[in-house]
Amino acid sequence: MLLLLAEAGIDWNALLSKPDMLPLLIVTGFAGIIGLVAIIVPQWRKAKQAGDEARLKERMIERGFTADEIVSVINAGLGNHRTRKASRGTAKNTPLQADQSPASANVEHG
């Protein structure tokens, strides 16, 4: 990494000798680090979750669980996150049923 910076043709001594450039370099450096962390951490979490899920499925298969049982256990462990995420956009596009009209909302009248 340092070799790449050295080969970039940037005169770091001249750049760092200007005191007004130091805050800009610090902010830019922190922004780069935060950007990398924001990209790496969610991907690492997804990979870890996929590995954990695969190990769980392997153990369940070894114990003789059926495919339907495995799916129900995985979905229960996720709190039905996948089904909630898949159905988010559909609720507002469905017509209201008779008992779901805005006038019949759960409003207590005093």
C-alpha positions as CSV (number, residue, x, y, z in Angstrom):
1,M,0.0,0.0,0.0
2,L,2.8,2.4,0.9
3,L,4.6,1.4,-2.2
4,L,1.6,2.4,-4.3
5,L,1.4,5.7,-2.6
6,A,5.1,6.3,-3.2
7,E,4.8,5.4,-6.8
8,A,1.8,7.7,-7.3
9,G,4.1,10.7,-7.7
10,I,2.7,12.6,-4.7
11,D,5.2,14.8,-2.8
12,W,4.0,13.8,0.7
13,N,6.7,16.0,2.3
14,A,5.4,19.1,0.6
15,L,1.8,18.1,1.3
16,L,2.3,17.4,5.0
17,S,4.4,20.6,5.5
18,K,1.3,22.7,4.8
19,P,-0.6,22.9,8.1
20,D,-3.8,23.8,6.5
21,M,-3.8,20.5,4.5
22,L,-3.5,18.2,7.5
23,P,-7.2,18.4,8.6
24,L,-8.2,17.6,5.0
25,L,-5.9,14.6,4.9
26,I,-7.2,13.4,8.3
27,V,-10.9,13.7,7.2
28,T,-10.2,12.0,3.9
29,G,-8.4,9.2,5.6
30,F,-11.2,8.6,8.1
31,A,-13.8,8.8,5.3
32,G,-11.9,6.1,3.5
33,I,-11.6,3.9,6.5
34,I,-15.3,4.3,7.3
35,G,-16.2,3.5,3.7
36,L,-14.2,0.3,3.8
37,V,-15.7,-0.7,7.1
38,A,-19.2,0.0,5.8
39,I,-18.6,-2.3,2.9
40,I,-16.6,-5.1,4.6
41,V,-18.6,-5.6,7.8
42,P,-22.1,-6.3,6.2
43,Q,-20.5,-8.7,3.7
44,W,-18.6,-10.5,6.5
45,R,-21.8,-10.8,8.5
46,K,-23.6,-12.2,5.5
47,A,-20.9,-14.8,4.9
48,K,-20.8,-15.8,8.6
49,Q,-24.6,-16.2,8.6
50,A,-24.5,-18.3,5.5
51,G,-21.8,-20.5,7.0
52,D,-23.8,-20.9,10.2
53,E,-26.9,-21.7,8.3
54,A,-25.1,-24.3,6.1
55,R,-23.7,-26.0,9.2
56,L,-27.2,-26.1,10.8
57,K,-28.7,-27.6,7.7
58,E,-25.9,-30.3,7.6
59,R,-26.6,-31.2,11.2
60,M,-30.3,-31.3,10.6
61,I,-29.9,-33.6,7.5
62,E,-27.6,-35.9,9.6
63,R,-30.4,-36.1,12.2
64,G,-33.0,-37.0,9.6
65,F,-35.0,-33.8,9.3
66,T,-37.2,-33.4,6.2
67,A,-36.8,-30.5,3.8
68,D,-40.0,-28.9,5.1
69,E,-38.8,-29.1,8.7
70,I,-35.5,-27.6,7.8
71,V,-37.1,-24.7,6.0
72,S,-39.5,-24.1,8.9
73,V,-36.6,-24.1,11.4
74,I,-34.5,-21.7,9.3
75,N,-37.4,-19.3,8.8
76,A,-38.3,-19.4,12.5
77,G,-34.6,-18.6,13.4
78,L,-34.7,-15.6,11.1
79,G,-38.0,-14.4,12.6
80,N,-39.5,-14.8,9.1
81,H,-37.2,-12.0,8.0
82,R,-37.2,-13.4,4.4
83,T,-40.9,-13.6,4.1
84,R,-41.4,-10.1,5.7
85,K,-38.8,-8.6,3.4
86,A,-40.4,-10.3,0.3
87,S,-43.9,-9.1,1.2
88,R,-43.1,-5.5,2.2
89,G,-44.0,-3.9,-1.2
90,T,-47.1,-6.0,-1.7
91,A,-49.2,-4.8,1.2
92,K,-49.7,-1.3,-0.1
93,N,-50.7,-2.5,-3.5
94,T,-53.5,-4.9,-2.3
95,P,-57.1,-3.6,-2.2
96,L,-58.6,-3.2,1.2
97,Q,-61.0,-5.9,2.4
98,A,-64.4,-4.9,3.8
99,D,-63.2,-5.2,7.4
100,Q,-60.0,-3.4,6.7
101,S,-61.4,-0.1,5.5
102,P,-59.9,3.1,7.0
103,A,-63.2,3.9,8.7
104,S,-63.1,0.6,10.6
105,A,-59.6,1.1,12.1
106,N,-59.1,0.4,15.7
107,V,-59.9,3.8,17.1
108,E,-61.4,4.1,20.5
109,H,-64.1,6.7,20.8
110,G,-64.4,8.3,24.2
